[in-house]
Amino acid sequence: MKKISILICAFIFSGLFLQSAKADPTYAVLDANGNVTNIIVCGSACASGEFGGNKVVLQVAADPVTGENRGGFWQGPGTTTYDSNSGTFTMSNPTVINRSLVEQDGEINTTSSSTISGVAITQFTYNDTIGENLFTRNNFFYTYSDDTTATVSVNKNNTTESLYFNNRKTVYDIEQSTNNSNLELLKSKVDVLISLLSDWKK
């Protein structure tokens, strides 16, 4: 009898989340290049678009029901930017995601696994934060940057075969690389490996 179990572990290193009881929106403080250097709650003091000699822009609206501030988002120096033409914030999260699938056939276990390592990117505008739904990091849709790496491996009977990808690949590229590797364990589990790279592949 064959048993299958899946284990997914994700580590996303989050930045700063500001929370305040004030009934004001959150503003992002910008440098001359559009990098977010801080997030603040400053109410009418920021209405002019400047605070303390720095440019500020609205980032997260106050709660429309309670009027309470709902915090803001900043990933740390150099990781959150603002495009003034589109009004779009871009946040980058260093990310490591490990996934594995274990298949048991009698006394033999076969473990297929993947590790995705790189930067996950999400974008939003101030208008995206207006509404009755609580706006949190969980609402963001992240995509991987093209240079995010991945490693796939298969272990069976204490034999392990691995393959490394230095950037995102299409399903066709993954299949070709696996088939050209002459690694029989990997070739036998290529469909499983592709499924473990589901949100990484192009």
N, CA and C atoms as a LAMMPS dump frame, in Angstrom:
ITEM: TIMESTEP
0
ITEM: NUMBER OF ATOMS
606
ITEM: BOX BOUNDS ff ff ff
-5.0000000000000000e+02 5.0000000000000000e+02
-5.0000000000000000e+02 5.0000000000000000e+02
-5.0000000000000000e+02 5.0000000000000000e+02
ITEM: ATOMS id mol type element x y z
1 1 1 N 0.838 -1.18 0
2 1 2 C 0 0 0
3 1 3 C 0.88 1.24 0
4 2 1 N 0.589 2.187 -0.858
5 2 2 C 1.401 3.384 -1.006
6 2 3 C 0.759 4.535 -0.254
7 3 1 N 1.546 5.196 0.593
8 3 2 C 1.069 6.365 1.329
9 3 3 C 1.824 7.59 0.869
10 4 1 N 1.124 8.71 0.791
11 4 2 C 1.758 9.946 0.347
12 4 3 C 1.482 11.037 1.366
13 5 1 N 2.511 11.764 1.747
14 5 2 C 2.316 12.917 2.637
15 5 3 C 3.11 14.089 2.103
16 6 1 N 2.583 15.28 2.331
17 6 2 C 3.217 16.497 1.836
18 6 3 C 3.557 17.397 3
19 7 1 N 4.738 17.97 2.976
20 7 2 C 5.161 18.921 3.995
21 7 3 C 5.621 20.185 3.306
22 8 1 N 5.069 21.323 3.73
23 8 2 C 5.473 22.614 3.173
24 8 3 C 5.912 23.506 4.315
25 9 1 N 7.112 24.05 4.202
26 9 2 C 7.604 25.008 5.189
27 9 3 C 7.977 26.29 4.454
28 10 1 N 7.475 27.404 4.916
29 10 2 C 7.784 28.679 4.275
30 10 3 C 8.341 29.642 5.298
31 11 1 N 9.406 30.317 4.933
32 11 2 C 9.988 31.346 5.789
33 11 3 C 10.059 32.632 4.99
34 12 1 N 9.225 33.59 5.375
35 12 2 C 9.26 34.9 4.731
36 12 3 C 9.658 35.898 5.807
37 13 1 N 10.766 36.561 5.59
38 13 2 C 11.265 37.486 6.575
39 13 3 C 10.579 38.827 6.39
40 14 1 N 9.686 39.142 7.319
41 14 2 C 8.865 40.335 7.198
42 14 3 C 9.598 41.566 7.7
43 15 1 N 9.162 42.703 7.194
44 15 2 C 9.691 43.977 7.647
45 15 3 C 8.841 44.546 8.757
46 16 1 N 8.815 45.851 8.845
47 16 2 C 8.14 46.546 9.922
48 16 3 C 6.655 46.676 9.644
49 17 1 N 5.841 46.421 10.666
50 17 2 C 4.406 46.683 10.578
51 17 3 C 4.072 47.644 11.701
52 18 1 N 3.662 48.86 11.328
53 18 2 C 3.362 49.903 12.3
54 18 3 C 1.894 49.845 12.681
55 19 1 N 1.609 49.876 13.971
56 19 2 C 0.221 49.879 14.417
57 19 3 C 0.024 51.018 15.411
58 20 1 N -1.038 51.759 15.233
59 20 2 C -1.321 52.898 16.093
60 20 3 C -2.812 52.985 16.334
61 21 1 N -3.212 53.574 17.439
62 21 2 C -4.634 53.71 17.761
63 21 3 C -5.224 54.981 17.172
64 22 1 N -4.405 55.83 16.562
65 22 2 C -4.897 57.087 16.005
66 22 3 C -5.84 56.856 14.835
67 23 1 N -6.773 57.759 14.657
68 23 2 C -7.723 57.659 13.548
69 23 3 C -7.191 58.393 12.331
70 24 1 N -6.017 58.032 11.897
71 24 2 C -5.371 58.68 10.763
72 24 3 C -4.822 57.616 9.819
73 25 1 N -4.659 57.96 8.536
74 25 2 C -4.003 57.019 7.618
75 25 3 C -2.509 56.96 7.907
76 26 1 N -1.86 55.978 7.295
77 26 2 C -0.41 55.849 7.404
78 26 3 C 0.226 56.464 6.164
79 27 1 N 1.321 57.194 6.38
80 27 2 C 2.085 57.794 5.286
81 27 3 C 3.43 57.101 5.177
82 28 1 N 3.949 57.031 3.952
83 28 2 C 5.296 56.528 3.713
84 28 3 C 6.222 57.728 3.524
85 29 1 N 7.373 57.679 4.161
86 29 2 C 8.387 58.721 4.013
87 29 3 C 9.339 58.29 2.907
88 30 1 N 9.592 59.181 1.945
89 30 2 C 10.397 58.827 0.776
90 30 3 C 11.697 59.614 0.713
91 31 1 N 12.726 58.986 0.112
92 31 2 C 13.921 59.749 -0.209
93 31 3 C 13.792 60.258 -1.649
94 32 1 N 14.828 60.907 -2.164
95 32 2 C 14.758 61.516 -3.496
96 32 3 C 14.601 60.494 -4.617
97 33 1 N 14.959 59.234 -4.347
98 33 2 C 14.889 58.192 -5.371
99 33 3 C 13.618 57.341 -5.284
100 34 1 N 12.709 57.713 -4.398
101 34 2 C 11.47 56.961 -4.258
102 34 3 C 11.56 55.759 -3.343
103 35 1 N 12.657 55.642 -2.593
104 35 2 C 12.78 54.567 -1.618
105 35 3 C 12.033 54.944 -0.34
106 36 1 N 11.267 54.013 0.194
107 36 2 C 10.588 54.259 1.462
108 36 3 C 11.62 54.133 2.575
109 37 1 N 11.731 55.186 3.392
110 37 2 C 12.712 55.187 4.475
111 37 3 C 12.065 55.034 5.842
112 38 1 N 10.728 55.162 5.886
113 38 2 C 10.016 55.011 7.151
114 38 3 C 8.524 55.052 6.851
115 39 1 N 7.715 54.686 7.817
116 39 2 C 6.27 54.882 7.721
117 39 3 C 5.814 55.553 9.004
118 40 1 N 4.896 56.505 8.871
119 40 2 C 4.481 57.298 10.031
120 40 3 C 2.976 57.554 10.005
121 41 1 N 2.447 57.863 11.182
122 41 2 C 1.073 58.323 11.311
123 41 3 C 1.168 59.78 11.733
124 42 1 N 0.758 60.676 10.838
125 42 2 C 0.96 62.09 11.137
126 42 3 C -0.257 62.963 10.833
127 43 1 N -1.36 62.368 10.404
128 43 2 C -2.611 63.104 10.221
129 43 3 C -2.473 64.328 9.346
130 44 1 N -3.091 65.418 9.789
131 44 2 C -3.124 66.648 8.999
132 44 3 C -1.74 67.253 8.807
133 45 1 N -0.782 66.887 9.659
134 45 2 C 0.58 67.423 9.541
135 45 3 C 1.251 66.956 8.261
136 46 1 N 0.752 65.868 7.664
137 46 2 C 1.335 65.329 6.434
138 46 3 C 0.516 65.692 5.195
139 47 1 N -0.582 66.383 5.385
140 47 2 C -1.508 66.649 4.28
141 47 3 C -0.86 67.428 3.137
142 48 1 N 0.179 68.187 3.436
143 48 2 C 0.855 68.981 2.406
144 48 3 C 1.759 68.13 1.521
145 49 1 N 1.998 66.867 1.919
146 49 2 C 2.908 66.001 1.17
147 49 3 C 4.342 66.116 1.628
148 50 1 N 4.548 66.82 2.733
149 50 2 C 5.893 66.962 3.289
150 50 3 C 5.813 66.933 4.801
151 51 1 N 6.803 66.304 5.413
152 51 2 C 6.853 66.254 6.878
153 51 3 C 8.312 66.201 7.301
154 52 1 N 8.718 67.148 8.118
155 52 2 C 10.098 67.188 8.599
156 52 3 C 11.112 67.337 7.486
157 53 1 N 10.738 68.002 6.399
158 53 2 C 11.64 68.192 5.268
159 53 3 C 11.692 67.02 4.31
160 54 1 N 10.896 65.986 4.548
161 54 2 C 10.866 64.801 3.686
162 54 3 C 9.539 64.71 2.948
163 55 1 N 9.566 64.135 1.745
164 55 2 C 8.337 63.901 1.003
165 55 3 C 7.597 62.728 1.634
166 56 1 N 6.282 62.867 1.792
167 56 2 C 5.455 61.79 2.329
168 56 3 C 4.268 61.552 1.399
169 57 1 N 3.846 60.302 1.301
170 57 2 C 2.683 59.941 0.481
171 57 3 C 1.796 58.996 1.275
172 58 1 N 0.495 59.068 1
173 58 2 C -0.434 58.153 1.659
174 58 3 C -0.087 56.713 1.309
175 59 1 N -0.119 55.835 2.338
176 59 2 C 0.17 54.43 2.069
177 59 3 C -0.998 53.514 2.417
178 60 1 N -1.523 53.596 3.643
179 60 2 C -2.621 52.732 4.076
180 60 3 C -3.718 53.577 4.7
181 61 1 N -4.946 53.396 4.207
182 61 2 C -6.084 54.163 4.71
183 61 3 C -6.49 53.698 6.108
184 62 1 N -7.091 54.628 6.878
185 62 2 C -7.652 54.26 8.175
186 62 3 C -8.861 53.368 7.975
187 63 1 N -9.22 52.615 8.992
188 63 2 C -10.379 51.73 8.907
189 63 3 C -11.638 52.548 8.654
190 64 1 N -12.425 52.226 7.611
191 64 2 C -13.596 53.033 7.267
192 64 3 C -14.741 52.918 8.269
193 65 1 N -14.733 51.875 9.087
194 65 2 C -15.805 51.673 10.065
195 65 3 C -15.441 52.278 11.406
196 66 1 N -14.254 51.929 11.922
197 66 2 C -13.853 52.396 13.256
198 66 3 C -13.062 53.7 13.199
199 67 1 N -12.503 54.012 12.03
200 67 2 C -11.661 55.198 11.914
201 67 3 C -10.266 54.994 12.461
202 68 1 N -9.949 53.787 12.939
203 68 2 C -8.634 53.539 13.531
204 68 3 C -7.574 53.344 12.456
205 69 1 N -6.366 53.747 12.812
206 69 2 C -5.234 53.515 11.925
207 69 3 C -5.008 52.014 11.777
208 70 1 N -4.663 51.579 10.544
209 70 2 C -4.461 50.149 10.296
210 70 3 C -3.015 49.781 10.021
211 71 1 N -2.112 50.651 10.409
212 71 2 C -0.705 50.337 10.246
213 71 3 C -0.209 50.603 8.836
214 72 1 N 1.021 50.196 8.583
215 72 2 C 1.625 50.406 7.278
216 72 3 C 2.641 49.329 7.001
217 73 1 N 3.281 49.41 5.827
218 73 2 C 4.182 48.347 5.409
219 73 3 C 5.52 48.914 4.945
220 74 1 N 6.565 48.355 5.499
221 74 2 C 7.92 48.752 5.119
222 74 3 C 8.826 47.559 5.335
223 75 1 N 9.587 47.199 4.322
224 75 2 C 10.435 46.026 4.384
225 75 3 C 11.854 46.315 4.879
226 76 1 N 12.129 47.554 5.22
227 76 2 C 13.477 47.906 5.64
228 76 3 C 14.197 48.668 4.542
229 77 1 N 15.363 49.225 4.855
230 77 2 C 16.099 50.065 3.903
231 77 3 C 16.337 49.376 2.564
232 78 1 N 15.96 50.059 1.486
233 78 2 C 16.248 49.582 0.141
234 78 3 C 15.353 48.477 -0.377
235 79 1 N 14.309 48.101 0.356
236 79 2 C 13.482 46.983 -0.099
237 79 3 C 12.045 47.384 -0.429
238 80 1 N 11.65 48.615 -0.133
239 80 2 C 10.301 49.08 -0.444
240 80 3 C 10.417 50.393 -1.211
241 81 1 N 9.809 50.442 -2.376
242 81 2 C 9.907 51.636 -3.211
243 81 3 C 8.521 52.15 -3.578
244 82 1 N 8.497 53.388 -4.071
245 82 2 C 7.241 54.017 -4.475
246 82 3 C 7.439 54.673 -5.832
247 83 1 N 6.519 54.379 -6.767
248 83 2 C 6.551 54.997 -8.087
249 83 3 C 5.512 56.11 -8.117
250 84 1 N 5.955 57.357 -8.21
251 84 2 C 5.04 58.493 -8.129
252 84 3 C 4.126 58.593 -9.339
253 85 1 N 4.54 58.072 -10.488
254 85 2 C 3.705 58.14 -11.693
255 85 3 C 2.46 57.26 -11.578
256 86 1 N 2.639 56.069 -11.035
257 86 2 C 1.512 55.138 -10.913
258 86 3 C 0.936 55.077 -9.509
259 87 1 N 1.645 55.673 -8.545
260 87 2 C 1.197 55.592 -7.161
261 87 3 C 1.334 54.195 -6.579
262 88 1 N 2.316 53.437 -7.088
263 88 2 C 2.464 52.03 -6.702
264 88 3 C 3.636 51.816 -5.753
265 89 1 N 3.374 51.098 -4.672
266 89 2 C 4.426 50.629 -3.767
267 89 3 C 4.852 49.237 -4.22
268 90 1 N 6.154 48.989 -4.218
269 90 2 C 6.692 47.666 -4.523
270 90 3 C 7.496 47.195 -3.323
271 91 1 N 7.106 46.052 -2.779
272 91 2 C 7.816 45.502 -1.623
273 91 3 C 8.507 44.205 -2.017
274 92 1 N 9.736 44.049 -1.557
275 92 2 C 10.52 42.851 -1.836
276 92 3 C 10.784 42.117 -0.527
277 93 1 N 10.501 40.829 -0.499
278 93 2 C 10.697 39.991 0.681
279 93 3 C 11.719 38.907 0.395
280 94 1 N 12.859 38.9 1.111
281 94 2 C 13.758 37.745 0.993
282 94 3 C 12.995 36.494 1.449
283 95 1 N 13.039 35.45 0.647
284 95 2 C 12.182 34.297 0.906
285 95 3 C 12.919 32.975 0.726
286 96 1 N 12.673 32.047 1.634
287 96 2 C 13.143 30.673 1.478
288 96 3 C 11.942 29.765 1.723
289 97 1 N 11.614 28.928 0.744
290 97 2 C 10.486 28.014 0.878
291 97 3 C 10.958 26.594 0.619
292 98 1 N 10.684 25.714 1.576
293 98 2 C 11.03 24.298 1.453
294 98 3 C 9.751 23.477 1.355
295 99 1 N 9.69 22.592 0.381
296 99 2 C 8.541 21.711 0.214
297 99 3 C 9.047 20.285 0.017
298 100 1 N 8.267 19.33 0.513
299 100 2 C 8.649 17.936 0.28
300 100 3 C 7.412 17.052 0.191
301 101 1 N 7.549 15.967 -0.521
302 101 2 C 6.495 14.968 -0.66
303 101 3 C 7.116 13.603 -0.429
304 102 1 N 6.523 12.845 0.491
305 102 2 C 7.046 11.517 0.822
306 102 3 C 6.064 10.463 0.33
307 103 1 N 6.571 9.529 -0.468
308 103 2 C 5.782 8.4 -0.946
309 103 3 C 6.334 7.133 -0.307
310 104 1 N 5.441 6.354 0.296
311 104 2 C 5.858 5.131 0.976
312 104 3 C 5.286 3.925 0.253
313 105 1 N 6.163 3.036 -0.14
314 105 2 C 5.752 1.8 -0.804
315 105 3 C 6.382 0.643 -0.03
316 106 1 N 5.602 0.034 0.868
317 106 2 C 6.164 -0.986 1.743
318 106 3 C 7.16 -0.365 2.702
319 107 1 N 8.377 -0.89 2.676
320 107 2 C 9.437 -0.377 3.555
321 107 3 C 10.269 0.72 2.894
322 108 1 N 9.925 1.058 1.662
323 108 2 C 10.749 2.01 0.903
324 108 3 C 10.074 3.382 0.86
325 109 1 N 10.799 4.387 1.304
326 109 2 C 10.326 5.773 1.219
327 109 3 C 11.05 6.504 0.098
328 110 1 N 10.282 7.258 -0.679
329 110 2 C 10.87 8.134 -1.69
330 110 3 C 10.472 9.552 -1.347
331 111 1 N 11.456 10.416 -1.133
332 111 2 C 11.191 11.804 -0.76
333 111 3 C 11.616 12.732 -1.886
334 112 1 N 10.658 13.445 -2.434
335 112 2 C 10.939 14.472 -3.444
336 112 3 C 10.833 15.819 -2.754
337 113 1 N 11.764 16.72 -3.019
338 113 2 C 11.743 18 -2.314
339 113 3 C 12.228 19.13 -3.207
340 114 1 N 11.872 20.343 -2.796
341 114 2 C 12.333 21.534 -3.504
342 114 3 C 12.637 22.623 -2.49
343 115 1 N 13.602 23.459 -2.83
344 115 2 C 13.922 24.649 -2.046
345 115 3 C 13.96 25.828 -2.993
346 116 1 N 13.148 26.83 -2.7
347 116 2 C 13.092 28.052 -3.499
348 116 3 C 13.702 29.157 -2.666
349 117 1 N 14.672 29.877 -3.233
350 117 2 C 15.374 30.902 -2.475
351 117 3 C 15.583 32.14 -3.342
352 118 1 N 15.137 33.272 -2.836
353 118 2 C 15.308 34.507 -3.59
354 118 3 C 14.443 35.615 -3.043
355 119 1 N 13.806 36.345 -3.938
356 119 2 C 13.02 37.507 -3.542
357 119 3 C 11.597 37.372 -4.078
358 120 1 N 10.639 37.53 -3.174
359 120 2 C 9.234 37.575 -3.577
360 120 3 C 8.803 39.039 -3.606
361 121 1 N 8.054 39.415 -4.641
362 121 2 C 7.691 40.82 -4.854
363 121 3 C 6.176 40.976 -4.852
364 122 1 N 5.7 42.041 -4.205
365 122 2 C 4.285 42.373 -4.253
366 122 3 C 4.13 43.871 -4.488
367 123 1 N 3.019 44.268 -5.077
368 123 2 C 2.757 45.676 -5.35
369 123 3 C 1.348 46.039 -4.902
370 124 1 N 1.187 47.286 -4.47
371 124 2 C -0.136 47.779 -4.105
372 124 3 C -0.134 49.301 -4.162
373 125 1 N -1.324 49.866 -4.205
374 125 2 C -1.484 51.317 -4.17
375 125 3 C -2.285 51.694 -2.932
376 126 1 N -2.303 52.97 -2.617
377 126 2 C -3.104 53.449 -1.488
378 126 3 C -4.568 53.089 -1.695
379 127 1 N -5.056 53.191 -2.936
380 127 2 C -6.457 52.868 -3.221
381 127 3 C -6.789 51.413 -2.907
382 128 1 N -5.792 50.538 -2.999
383 128 2 C -6.02 49.128 -2.659
384 128 3 C -6.305 48.935 -1.177
385 129 1 N -5.937 49.903 -0.359
386 129 2 C -6.122 49.773 1.086
387 129 3 C -7.431 50.399 1.56
388 130 1 N -8.17 51.015 0.658
389 130 2 C -9.445 51.635 1.03
390 130 3 C -10.549 50.587 0.941
391 131 1 N -11.323 50.458 1.996
392 131 2 C -12.404 49.479 1.977
393 131 3 C -12.661 48.92 3.346
394 132 1 N -13.658 48.061 3.421
395 132 2 C -14.07 47.536 4.715
396 132 3 C -13.255 46.336 5.165
397 133 1 N -12.577 45.663 4.241
398 133 2 C -11.776 44.506 4.629
399 133 3 C -10.493 44.955 5.305
400 134 1 N -10.131 44.261 6.37
401 134 2 C -8.88 44.566 7.048
402 134 3 C -7.735 44.307 6.091
403 135 1 N -6.871 45.291 5.896
404 135 2 C -5.773 45.186 4.933
405 135 3 C -4.527 44.717 5.669
406 136 1 N -4.069 43.523 5.385
407 136 2 C -2.894 42.97 6.04
408 136 3 C -1.95 42.398 4.996
409 137 1 N -0.799 41.985 5.454
410 137 2 C 0.189 41.375 4.555
411 137 3 C -0.362 40.112 3.905
412 138 1 N -1.315 39.449 4.562
413 138 2 C -1.889 38.226 4.012
414 138 3 C -2.706 38.48 2.748
415 139 1 N -3.105 39.736 2.522
416 139 2 C -3.868 40.063 1.321
417 139 3 C -2.986 40.234 0.09
418 140 1 N -1.695 40.3 0.279
419 140 2 C -0.798 40.555 -0.836
420 140 3 C -0.587 39.299 -1.667
421 141 1 N -0.507 39.484 -2.968
422 141 2 C -0.157 38.402 -3.878
423 141 3 C 1.304 38.581 -4.266
424 142 1 N 2.133 37.625 -3.905
425 142 2 C 3.561 37.706 -4.187
426 142 3 C 3.918 36.899 -5.433
427 143 1 N 4.851 37.436 -6.202
428 143 2 C 5.443 36.692 -7.309
429 143 3 C 6.953 36.679 -7.102
430 144 1 N 7.604 35.675 -7.661
431 144 2 C 9.051 35.583 -7.521
432 144 3 C 9.75 36.394 -8.597
433 145 1 N 10.85 37.026 -8.227
434 145 2 C 11.666 37.692 -9.232
435 145 3 C 12.309 36.631 -10.113
436 146 1 N 12.668 36.99 -11.336
437 146 2 C 13.191 36.016 -12.294
438 146 3 C 14.487 35.355 -11.838
439 147 1 N 15.27 36.035 -10.997
440 147 2 C 16.543 35.454 -10.573
441 147 3 C 16.423 34.612 -9.296
442 148 1 N 15.189 34.292 -8.878
443 148 2 C 14.995 33.406 -7.732
444 148 3 C 15.444 31.993 -8.102
445 149 1 N 16.247 31.385 -7.248
446 149 2 C 16.809 30.069 -7.54
447 149 3 C 15.942 28.949 -6.952
448 150 1 N 16.168 27.746 -7.451
449 150 2 C 15.466 26.578 -6.915
450 150 3 C 16.361 25.348 -7.018
451 151 1 N 16.223 24.479 -6.041
452 151 2 C 16.903 23.188 -6.051
453 151 3 C 15.854 22.102 -5.868
454 152 1 N 15.916 21.072 -6.681
455 152 2 C 15.022 19.927 -6.524
456 152 3 C 15.867 18.694 -6.244
457 153 1 N 15.302 17.782 -5.464
458 153 2 C 16.047 16.563 -5.171
459 153 3 C 15.082 15.41 -4.908
460 154 1 N 15.593 14.209 -5.113
461 154 2 C 14.837 12.99 -4.826
462 154 3 C 15.754 12.054 -4.049
463 155 1 N 15.225 11.515 -2.937
464 155 2 C 15.99 10.568 -2.134
465 155 3 C 15.218 9.255 -2.049
466 156 1 N 15.911 8.169 -2.373
467 156 2 C 15.316 6.836 -2.287
468 156 3 C 16.404 5.843 -1.897
469 157 1 N 16.123 5.046 -0.864
470 157 2 C 17.103 4.053 -0.387
471 157 3 C 18.469 4.678 -0.127
472 158 1 N 18.463 5.846 0.523
473 158 2 C 19.693 6.562 0.891
474 158 3 C 20.504 7.036 -0.304
475 159 1 N 19.878 7.08 -1.472
476 159 2 C 20.509 7.656 -2.657
477 159 3 C 19.788 8.953 -2.981
478 160 1 N 20.559 10.032 -3.142
479 160 2 C 19.966 11.337 -3.415
480 160 3 C 20.501 11.903 -4.722
481 161 1 N 19.581 12.423 -5.53
482 161 2 C 19.951 13.127 -6.759
483 161 3 C 19.355 14.529 -6.697
484 162 1 N 20.144 15.529 -7.107
485 162 2 C 19.701 16.928 -7.023
486 162 3 C 19.996 17.671 -8.313
487 163 1 N 19.216 18.719 -8.51
488 163 2 C 19.4 19.576 -9.685
489 163 3 C 19.138 21.015 -9.252
490 164 1 N 20.011 21.93 -9.687
491 164 2 C 19.941 23.34 -9.287
492 164 3 C 19.564 24.209 -10.485
493 165 1 N 18.639 25.143 -10.259
494 165 2 C 18.249 26.113 -11.283
495 165 3 C 18.615 27.511 -10.788
496 166 1 N 19.393 28.254 -11.586
497 166 2 C 19.859 29.579 -11.136
498 166 3 C 18.865 30.696 -11.425
499 167 1 N 17.75 30.382 -12.093
500 167 2 C 16.67 31.357 -12.3
501 167 3 C 15.389 30.598 -12.622
502 168 1 N 14.278 31.319 -12.667
503 168 2 C 12.989 30.678 -12.909
504 168 3 C 12.941 30.042 -14.298
505 169 1 N 12.258 28.907 -14.392
506 169 2 C 12.184 28.156 -15.639
507 169 3 C 10.73 27.838 -15.98
508 170 1 N 10.504 27.569 -17.249
509 170 2 C 9.196 27.08 -17.681
510 170 3 C 9.122 25.58 -17.403
511 171 1 N 7.922 25.023 -17.498
512 171 2 C 7.755 23.579 -17.325
513 171 3 C 8.615 22.833 -18.347
514 172 1 N 8.62 23.322 -19.58
515 172 2 C 9.426 22.689 -20.621
516 172 3 C 10.912 22.691 -20.238
517 173 1 N 11.409 23.831 -19.738
518 173 2 C 12.817 23.927 -19.336
519 173 3 C 13.146 22.954 -18.205
520 174 1 N 12.23 22.838 -17.236
521 174 2 C 12.453 21.925 -16.11
522 174 3 C 12.514 20.487 -16.602
523 175 1 N 11.585 20.135 -17.484
524 175 2 C 11.567 18.777 -18.035
525 175 3 C 12.835 18.482 -18.826
526 176 1 N 13.247 19.439 -19.657
527 176 2 C 14.447 19.243 -20.473
528 176 3 C 15.69 19.098 -19.605
529 177 1 N 15.832 19.969 -18.615
530 177 2 C 17.008 19.901 -17.733
531 177 3 C 17.04 18.592 -16.973
532 178 1 N 15.881 18.147 -16.521
533 178 2 C 15.803 16.882 -15.778
534 178 3 C 16.149 15.705 -16.681
535 179 1 N 15.575 15.679 -17.869
536 179 2 C 15.838 14.58 -18.797
537 179 3 C 17.286 14.561 -19.271
538 180 1 N 17.893 15.735 -19.421
539 180 2 C 19.284 15.813 -19.873
540 180 3 C 20.294 15.538 -18.77
541 181 1 N 19.818 15.463 -17.541
542 181 2 C 20.734 15.284 -16.409
543 181 3 C 21.229 13.846 -16.266
544 182 1 N 20.535 12.894 -16.906
545 182 2 C 20.856 11.473 -16.766
546 182 3 C 20.766 10.987 -15.325
547 183 1 N 19.933 11.654 -14.535
548 183 2 C 19.695 11.259 -13.147
549 183 3 C 18.341 10.55 -13.104
550 184 1 N 18.375 9.253 -12.936
551 184 2 C 17.172 8.433 -13.101
552 184 3 C 16.11 8.71 -12.044
553 185 1 N 16.529 8.938 -10.802
554 185 2 C 15.554 9.23 -9.754
555 185 3 C 14.791 10.518 -10.069
556 186 1 N 15.533 11.537 -10.47
557 186 2 C 14.9 12.812 -10.81
558 186 3 C 13.955 12.647 -11.997
559 187 1 N 14.399 11.927 -12.998
560 187 2 C 13.56 11.734 -14.182
561 187 3 C 12.268 10.996 -13.842
562 188 1 N 12.35 10.076 -12.897
563 188 2 C 11.165 9.293 -12.532
564 188 3 C 10.144 10.123 -11.751
565 189 1 N 10.582 11.251 -11.187
566 189 2 C 9.692 12.081 -10.355
567 189 3 C 9.538 13.494 -10.924
568 190 1 N 9.766 13.668 -12.211
569 190 2 C 9.751 15.017 -12.782
570 190 3 C 8.4 15.7 -12.592
571 191 1 N 7.298 14.952 -12.713
572 191 2 C 5.978 15.566 -12.53
573 191 3 C 5.775 16.034 -11.09
574 192 1 N 6.271 15.25 -10.146
575 192 2 C 6.178 15.631 -8.733
576 192 3 C 7.01 16.879 -8.476
577 193 1 N 8.215 16.907 -9.029
578 193 2 C 9.101 18.051 -8.83
579 193 3 C 8.493 19.321 -9.413
580 194 1 N 7.87 19.208 -10.567
581 194 2 C 7.213 20.371 -11.175
582 194 3 C 6.087 20.869 -10.288
583 195 1 N 5.351 19.942 -9.676
584 195 2 C 4.262 20.365 -8.785
585 195 3 C 4.802 21.064 -7.537
586 196 1 N 5.975 20.655 -7.071
587 196 2 C 6.592 21.297 -5.902
588 196 3 C 7.133 22.685 -6.245
589 197 1 N 7.29 22.96 -7.54
590 197 2 C 7.749 24.277 -8
591 197 3 C 6.595 25.078 -8.608
592 198 1 N 5.379 24.746 -8.217
593 198 2 C 4.172 25.284 -8.886
594 198 3 C 4.142 26.796 -8.995
595 199 1 N 4.415 27.523 -7.916
596 199 2 C 4.333 28.982 -7.963
597 199 3 C 5.666 29.64 -8.33
598 200 1 N 6.71 28.834 -8.507
599 200 2 C 8.017 29.354 -8.913
600 200 3 C 8.187 29.329 -10.426
601 201 1 N 7.673 28.268 -11.041
602 201 2 C 7.883 28.121 -12.478
603 201 3 C 7.17 29.232 -13.25
604 202 1 N 7.672 29.539 -14.439
605 202 2 C 7.095 30.582 -15.266
606 202 3 C 5.826 30.084 -15.948
